[in-house]
């Protein structure tokens, strides 16, 4: 998050513009607005300290009268104040630069700078105050830029409220109450920016994973209708996942999204065990498609389904408890979502999967029975 937004905060409002005083004034306005947002904490503006600075204002007309350009005047001042390396002294293996600069009294007493003499093209010397005005003014200790534009950052964190709703309220209040001059604009960053990016990526990957799971199920079960019936477990898992998320505080994050994506594969296992066993009874043990066969298959798979579900839940239980413990910021919401999804998917699977297969599985069963009879005849 810090690498993406440039600040160590959950919310980073980056304000861009050309005038630092306008940026500072608008930043104060946004900070005062953030104070009114419930759940927003640690609100602060990027620190800028005003320090004494020397400003040179070149009189271009007067400089031209003496045949001087602003660049020549600035170069003279830069050389005198910062120094110019003119040579070096070698003492054995040690090299020491010889630097030409003004006497230290010019730095300790900046008003003396106006007495500096500057050479003109005619060979004469004139005080620099003749062609430039020197002022002592306070200025910021740093000017931060991003993508070539000046910017200032207002940062905040959240407490007692989910990040998405806080950001949404901030966006609404900024849109309604903050008027930016022409050429000024703002961007939202921080952890919110990283969460948005991760959500987009995970949403795309979840769609791809569902298609991959469906393709594997069709390959393994041999019938796309049976594969669809297995995937019924996914919405069954979402019921428990959303319920568990609500009971745990209702905070949606990247970790919870990962939990939702993981459930698609974890809970499909229950349907695979049930549907595959139904097909096995028809194909290998000569059972006919009937209510009796479905009840038999469901009872034979009840213990394995319950055992695998309980094993998965118990393995995640340490992460689901003690949510405030250090190091559980990511694992806790993921575990809560997965446990809730597994519980409802496992319980409802014992009712929904047999009923759905009895309602829509006859065509698949009849095809398997026909293939079985063909093998008997040809065999």
C-alpha positions in Angstrom: 0.0 0.0 0.0 2.8 2.4 0.9 4.5 1.7 -2.4 1.4 2.4 -4.4 0.1 5.5 -2.6 3.3 7.0 -1.2 1.9 7.2 2.3 1.4 4.7 5.2 -2.3 5.0 5.7 -5.5 3.2 4.7 -6.9 6.3 2.9 -4.7 8.7 1.0 -6.3 11.8 -0.7 -3.8 13.2 -3.1 -4.5 16.8 -4.1 -2.7 18.1 -7.2 -2.2 21.7 -8.3 0.3 24.4 -9.1 0.0 26.9 -6.2 1.3 25.5 -2.8 -0.8 28.0 -0.8 -4.0 26.9 -2.6 -3.1 23.3 -2.1 -2.5 23.9 1.6 -5.8 25.8 2.0 -7.8 23.1 0.2 -6.0 20.4 2.2 -7.2 22.1 5.4 -10.7 22.2 4.0 -10.7 18.5 3.2 -9.2 17.6 6.6 -12.0 19.5 8.4 -14.5 17.6 6.3 -12.9 14.2 7.2 -13.3 15.0 10.9 -17.0 14.8 10.4 -16.9 11.3 8.8 -17.7 8.6 11.3 -15.0 6.0 11.5 -12.2 8.2 10.1 -9.2 8.5 12.5 -5.6 9.6 12.4 -6.4 12.4 10.0 -3.4 14.5 9.1 -2.0 16.6 6.3 1.4 15.9 4.8 3.8 17.9 6.9 5.5 20.9 5.4 7.6 23.2 7.5 8.1 26.9 6.6 11.8 27.8 6.5 13.5 31.1 5.6 14.3 31.3 1.9 16.0 33.8 -0.3 14.1 34.8 -3.4 15.8 36.5 -6.4 13.5 38.4 -8.8 15.4 39.5 -11.9 14.5 42.7 -13.6 14.6 41.6 -17.2 14.4 45.1 -18.7 17.2 46.4 -16.5 19.3 43.3 -17.1 18.9 43.7 -20.8 20.1 47.3 -20.6 23.4 46.0 -19.3 23.5 43.1 -21.8 22.8 40.4 -19.2 20.4 37.5 -19.3 18.5 36.1 -16.3 20.5 32.8 -16.7 23.8 34.6 -16.3 22.7 36.4 -13.2 21.3 33.2 -11.6 24.5 31.3 -12.5 26.6 33.9 -10.7 24.5 33.6 -7.6 24.4 29.8 -7.8 28.2 29.6 -8.2 28.7 32.0 -5.3 26.3 30.3 -2.9 26.6 26.6 -3.8 30.2 26.7 -4.9 32.0 25.7 -8.1 34.7 23.1 -8.3 37.6 24.6 -10.1 40.4 22.1 -9.3 41.5 19.4 -6.8 44.5 18.7 -4.6 46.0 15.2 -4.5 47.6 14.2 -1.3 48.8 10.6 -1.7 45.6 8.6 -2.2 43.4 11.4 -1.0 41.7 13.9 -3.4 40.4 17.2 -2.1 38.2 19.4 -4.2 39.0 23.1 -4.5 35.6 24.9 -4.5 35.1 28.6 -5.3 32.3 30.3 -3.5 31.3 33.5 -1.7 32.5 34.4 1.7 30.4 32.9 4.6 29.2 36.3 5.6 26.9 36.4 2.5 25.1 33.3 3.8 24.9 34.4 7.4 23.7 37.8 6.4 21.7 37.5 3.1 21.2 41.2 2.9 24.9 41.5 1.9 24.1 39.6 -1.3 22.8 42.8 -3.0 26.3 44.2 -2.8 27.8 41.4 -4.9 29.4 42.6 -8.1 28.6 41.0 -11.4 30.5 41.4 -14.7 28.8 42.9 -17.7 29.7 42.2 -21.4 31.3 45.6 -21.6 33.8 44.7 -18.9 32.3 46.8 -16.1 31.0 45.6 -12.8 27.7 46.5 -11.2 26.0 45.5 -8.0 23.6 42.7 -8.4 20.9 44.8 -6.8 20.9 46.9 -10.0 19.4 44.0 -12.0 17.7 41.8 -9.4 15.6 42.2 -6.2 16.5 40.1 -3.3 13.8 39.1 -0.7 13.7 37.0 2.5 10.5 35.0 2.6 9.3 31.9 4.4 8.8 28.8 2.1 8.1 25.1 2.4 11.0 22.8 3.3 9.9 20.4 0.5 7.8 20.4 -2.6 6.6 16.9 -3.5 5.6 16.0 -7.0 3.9 13.0 -8.6 3.9 12.5 -12.4 5.5 15.9 -12.7 2.7 17.8 -10.7 2.9 19.3 -7.3 0.8 17.5 -4.7 -0.1 17.4 -1.1 -1.6 14.3 0.7 -4.3 14.1 3.3 -4.2 10.7 5.0 -6.6 8.9 7.4 -7.2 5.5 8.8 -10.5 3.8 9.8 -11.7 2.4 13.1 -15.0 0.7 14.0 -16.2 0.8 10.4 -15.4 -0.9 7.2 -13.0 0.8 4.8 -15.3 0.8 1.7 -18.2 2.6 3.4 -15.9 5.2 4.9 -14.3 5.9 1.5 -17.8 6.1 -0.1 -18.9 8.7 2.4 -15.7 10.7 1.9 -16.2 10.7 -1.9 -19.8 11.9 -1.5 -18.8 14.7 0.9 -15.9 15.8 -1.3 -18.1 15.9 -4.4 -20.8 17.9 -2.5 -18.7 20.3 -0.5 -15.2 20.8 -1.9 -14.8 23.1 -4.9 -11.4 23.0 -6.6 -10.0 25.8 -8.8 -9.4 25.1 -12.5 -6.4 22.9 -13.0 -6.7 21.3 -9.5 -7.8 17.7 -9.0 -7.6 14.9 -6.4 -7.2 11.1 -6.3 -7.9 8.5 -3.7 -5.2 6.1 -2.8 -3.8 4.1 0.1 -5.1 0.7 1.1 -8.4 1.4 -0.6 -6.6 1.7 -3.9 -4.8 -1.6 -3.4 -8.1 -3.2 -2.3 -9.9 -2.0 -5.5 -7.1 -3.4 -7.7 -7.1 -6.7 -5.9 -10.9 -7.0 -6.1 -10.8 -6.5 -9.8 -8.1 -9.1 -10.3 -9.8 -11.6 -7.9 -13.1 -11.1 -9.6 -11.6 -12.0 -12.9 -9.7 -15.0 -11.5 -12.9 -16.2 -9.8 -14.7 -16.3 -13.1 -11.8 -18.2 -14.7 -11.7 -20.6 -11.8 -15.4 -21.4 -12.1 -15.0 -22.2 -15.8 -12.0 -24.4 -15.0 -13.9 -26.2 -12.2 -16.8 -26.8 -14.6 -14.5 -28.1 -17.3 -12.9 -30.5 -14.9 -16.3 -31.7 -13.6 -17.5 -32.3 -17.1 -14.3 -34.3 -17.9 -14.6 -36.3 -14.6 -18.3 -37.0 -14.6 -18.8 -37.3 -18.3 -22.0 -35.2 -18.4 -22.4 -31.4 -18.3 -25.8 -31.7 -16.6 -24.1 -33.6 -13.7 -21.4 -30.9 -13.6 -24.0 -28.2 -13.2 -25.7 -30.0 -10.4 -22.4 -30.2 -8.5 -21.9 -26.4 -8.8 -25.2 -25.9 -7.0 -23.1 -26.2 -3.8 -21.5 -22.8 -4.6 -24.7 -20.7 -3.9 -25.4 -22.9 -0.9 -22.0 -22.0 0.5 -22.5 -18.3 -0.2 -25.5 -18.4 2.2 -23.4 -19.4 5.1 -20.4 -17.2 4.1 -22.5 -14.0 3.9 -24.3 -14.9 7.2 -20.9 -15.5 9.0 -19.5 -12.3 7.5 -22.5 -10.4 8.9 -22.2 -11.9 12.4 -18.5 -11.1 12.5 -18.9 -7.4 11.8 -19.8 -7.3 8.1 -16.4 -5.9 6.9 -15.8 -6.9 3.3 -12.1 -7.0 2.4 -9.7 -8.6 0.1 -9.3 -11.5 2.6 -13.0 -12.2 2.6 -13.1 -12.1 -1.2 -10.3 -14.7 -1.2 -12.5 -16.8 1.1 -15.5 -16.5 -1.3 -13.3 -17.6 -4.2 -11.9 -20.5 -2.2 -15.4 -21.8 -1.3 -16.1 -22.4 -5.0 -13.6 -25.2 -5.0 -13.9 -26.4 -1.4 -17.7 -26.9 -1.4 -17.8 -28.4 -4.9 -16.2 -31.4 -3.3 -19.4 -32.3 -1.5 -21.4 -32.4 -4.7 -18.7 -34.4 -6.4 -18.8 -37.1 -3.7 -22.6 -37.3 -3.9 -23.2 -37.1 -7.7 -20.2 -39.3 -8.5 -21.5 -42.0 -6.1 -25.0 -41.9 -7.7 -23.5 -42.4 -11.1 -21.3 -45.2 -9.7 -24.3 -47.0 -8.4 -26.0 -46.8 -11.7 -23.0 -47.6 -13.9 -21.2 -50.2 -11.8 -23.7 -51.8 -9.4 -26.7 -52.0 -11.8 -29.0 -49.7 -9.8 -31.9 -48.2 -11.6 -32.7 -44.5 -11.3 -35.1 -44.3 -8.4 -35.7 -42.6 -5.1 -34.4 -45.7 -3.3 -31.1 -45.5 -5.2 -30.7 -41.8 -4.3 -31.4 -42.4 -0.6 -28.9 -45.3 -0.6 -26.2 -43.2 -2.2 -26.8 -40.2 0.1 -26.6 -42.3 3.2 -23.4 -44.1 2.0 -21.8 -40.7 1.4 -23.1 -38.9 4.5 -20.3 -39.9 6.9 -17.4 -39.1 4.4 -19.0 -35.7 3.5 -19.5 -34.8 7.2 -16.0 -35.9 8.2 -14.3 -33.9 5.4 -16.4 -30.8 6.2 -15.7 -31.0 10.0 -12.0 -31.6 9.4 -11.8 -28.5 7.2 -13.7 -26.4 9.8 -11.6 -27.6 12.7 -8.4 -26.8 10.9 -9.6 -23.2 10.4 -11.0 -22.7 13.8 -7.8 -21.3 15.4 -7.9 -18.5 12.9 -11.6 -17.8 13.4 -11.3 -17.1 17.1 -9.6 -14.2 18.8 -10.0 -11.9 15.9 -8.0 -9.1 17.6 -4.9 -11.2 18.1 -1.8 -9.9 16.2 -1.2 -11.6 12.9 -4.9 -12.6 12.2 -5.9 -9.5 10.3 -6.0 -11.5 7.0 -6.5 -15.1 8.2 -9.5 -14.3 10.5 -12.0 -12.9 7.9 -10.9 -15.6 5.4 -11.5 -18.4 8.0 -14.9 -17.0 9.1 -16.1 -16.9 5.5 -14.9 -20.4 4.6 -16.2 -22.0 7.8 -19.6 -20.4 7.4 -19.8 -21.5 3.8 -18.7 -25.1 4.5 -21.3 -25.5 7.3 -24.3 -24.4 5.2 -23.1 -26.1 2.0 -22.6 -29.4 3.9 -26.0 -29.3 5.7 -28.1 -28.1 2.7 -26.2 -30.4 0.4 -27.8 -33.4 2.1 -31.2 -32.1 1.1 -30.7 -30.1 -2.1 -28.4 -32.3 -4.0 -30.5 -35.5 -3.8 -33.6 -33.5 -4.6 -32.0 -31.8 -7.6 -30.6 -35.0 -8.9 -33.9 -36.8 -8.6 -35.6 -33.9 -10.5 -33.0 -33.3 -13.2 -30.7 -36.3 -13.2 -33.0 -38.8 -15.0 -31.6 -38.0 -18.5 -28.0 -38.6 -17.3 -29.0 -41.8 -15.6 -30.9 -43.1 -18.6 -27.9 -42.5 -20.8 -25.6 -44.4 -18.4 -28.1 -47.3 -18.2 -28.3 -47.4 -22.0 -24.5 -47.5 -22.3 -24.4 -50.2 -19.6 -26.9 -52.3 -21.5 -25.0 -51.8 -24.8 -21.9 -53.2 -23.1 -23.8 -56.2 -21.9 -25.2 -56.9 -25.3 -21.9 -56.4 -27.1 -20.0 -58.3 -24.4 
